[in-house]
Amino acid sequence: MLLEYVQAALRHARYEILAEDGSYYGEIPEFNGVYANAETLEDCRDQLREVLDGWVLFRVHKNLPVPAIDGIDLAICEVA
């Protein structure tokens, strides 16, 4: 489920070429603070995925909510 969640989130990514230096900037608007900047689009995508992975894991570790994306909800379930 986590892999599907990350893939769904990455489908929401938006990329642009920065006029100042020609580098690529990417972000996922639904995920505050998840963004990347790199020299190539491929590197930007890779970095964005790494940032997203860390963001999701941190929030799950801290028991913080993560947004549902494309109908996928990573709600934290208590284990008895």
Secondary structure, 3 states (H helix, E strand, C coil): CHHHHHHHHHCCCEEEECCCCCCEEEECCCCCCCEEEECCHHHHHHHHHHHHHHHHHHHHHCCCCCCCECCECCCCCCCC
